[in-house]
Amino acid sequence: MEETPRSIGSPPLHSIYENDPDLRDLVMQFVDELDHHVQSIRSACLSEDFATLRRISHQLKGAAGGYGFDPIGHSAARLEDDMLADEMDISGISERVEDLITTCRAAVRPTDS
């Protein structure tokens, strides 16, 4: 299966569970699905579909930590928090979206042992 492309200069992001034999397959599945999430995030941002953007960021915030990718969860939480502010800052949201996309693209599948 093809790896999710990483941003240039972005260090690879490994799950803290990548060596856990009970979670390894789940971690690989999560990483494989990140490209779909990135596409959905970008599409929602470009179409200013803030409800979808908020839903995806909320889902990633919860799921990422469970798969050992805390940086993705933290990035998603910052985006969600910005979107829940009384007055949304569109340029700030765009920056948070790019940060989340970059963080998601840094995630790597566990290597075969």
C-alpha positions as CSV (number, residue, x, y, z in Angstrom):
1,M,0.0,0.0,0.0
2,E,1.2,3.5,-0.8
3,E,2.5,5.7,2.1
4,T,0.8,9.0,2.8
5,P,3.1,11.7,1.4
6,R,5.0,13.7,4.0
7,S,5.6,17.4,3.7
8,I,9.1,18.3,2.7
9,G,11.2,19.0,5.8
10,S,8.6,17.6,8.1
11,P,10.1,14.9,10.4
12,P,8.2,11.5,10.3
13,L,5.6,11.1,12.9
14,H,5.5,7.6,14.5
15,S,2.7,6.2,16.6
16,I,3.8,5.4,20.2
17,Y,2.0,2.1,19.5
18,E,3.8,1.1,16.3
19,N,5.7,-1.7,18.0
20,D,2.7,-3.0,19.9
21,P,1.6,-6.3,18.1
22,D,-2.0,-5.9,19.3
23,L,-2.4,-2.4,17.9
24,R,0.0,-2.4,14.9
25,D,-2.7,-3.3,12.3
26,L,-5.1,-0.6,13.7
27,V,-2.3,2.0,13.6
28,M,-1.6,1.1,10.0
29,Q,-5.3,1.4,9.1
30,F,-5.5,4.8,10.8
31,V,-2.5,6.1,8.9
32,D,-3.9,4.7,5.6
33,E,-7.2,6.6,6.3
34,L,-5.4,9.9,7.0
35,D,-5.1,10.8,3.3
36,H,-8.9,10.7,3.0
37,H,-9.2,12.9,6.1
38,V,-6.6,15.4,4.6
39,Q,-8.6,15.6,1.3
40,S,-11.9,16.1,3.3
41,I,-10.3,18.8,5.4
42,R,-8.9,20.7,2.4
43,S,-12.2,20.4,0.6
44,A,-14.2,21.6,3.6
45,C,-11.8,24.6,4.1
46,L,-11.9,25.6,0.4
47,S,-15.7,25.5,0.3
48,E,-15.9,27.2,3.7
49,D,-18.0,24.2,5.0
50,F,-17.1,25.0,8.6
51,A,-19.6,22.4,10.1
52,T,-17.7,19.6,8.2
53,L,-14.4,21.1,9.2
54,R,-15.4,21.2,12.8
55,R,-16.7,17.6,12.7
56,I,-13.5,16.2,11.1
57,S,-11.2,18.1,13.5
58,H,-13.3,16.8,16.4
59,Q,-13.1,13.2,15.2
60,L,-9.4,13.4,14.6
61,K,-8.8,15.0,18.0
62,G,-10.4,12.0,19.7
63,A,-9.1,9.3,17.5
64,A,-5.5,10.3,17.0
65,G,-4.5,9.9,20.6
66,G,-6.1,6.5,20.7
67,Y,-3.8,5.4,17.9
68,G,-0.7,7.0,19.5
69,F,-0.5,10.1,17.4
70,D,-0.9,12.8,20.0
71,P,0.5,15.6,17.8
72,I,-2.3,15.1,15.3
73,G,-4.8,15.2,18.2
74,H,-3.3,18.4,19.5
75,S,-3.3,20.0,16.1
76,A,-7.0,19.0,15.5
77,A,-7.9,20.3,19.0
78,R,-6.4,23.7,18.2
79,L,-8.4,23.9,15.0
80,E,-11.6,22.9,16.7
81,D,-11.0,25.4,19.5
82,D,-10.4,28.2,16.9
83,M,-13.7,27.3,15.2
84,L,-15.6,27.4,18.5
85,A,-14.5,30.9,19.3
86,D,-17.1,33.6,19.4
87,E,-15.6,35.3,16.3
88,M,-13.9,33.0,13.9
89,D,-10.7,34.3,12.4
90,I,-10.7,32.9,8.8
91,S,-6.9,33.4,8.3
92,G,-6.2,31.8,11.7
93,I,-8.4,28.8,10.7
94,S,-6.6,28.5,7.4
95,E,-3.3,28.4,9.3
96,R,-4.7,25.7,11.7
97,V,-5.9,23.7,8.7
98,E,-2.5,23.7,7.1
99,D,-0.9,22.8,10.4
100,L,-3.3,19.8,10.8
101,I,-2.7,18.7,7.2
102,T,1.1,18.9,7.6
103,T,0.9,17.0,10.9
104,C,-1.3,14.3,9.3
105,R,1.0,13.9,6.3
106,A,3.9,13.4,8.7
107,A,2.4,10.2,10.1
108,V,4.1,7.1,8.9
109,R,2.9,3.5,8.8
110,P,4.8,1.0,11.1
111,T,7.5,-0.8,9.2
112,D,7.5,-4.5,8.8
113,S,9.5,-6.2,11.6
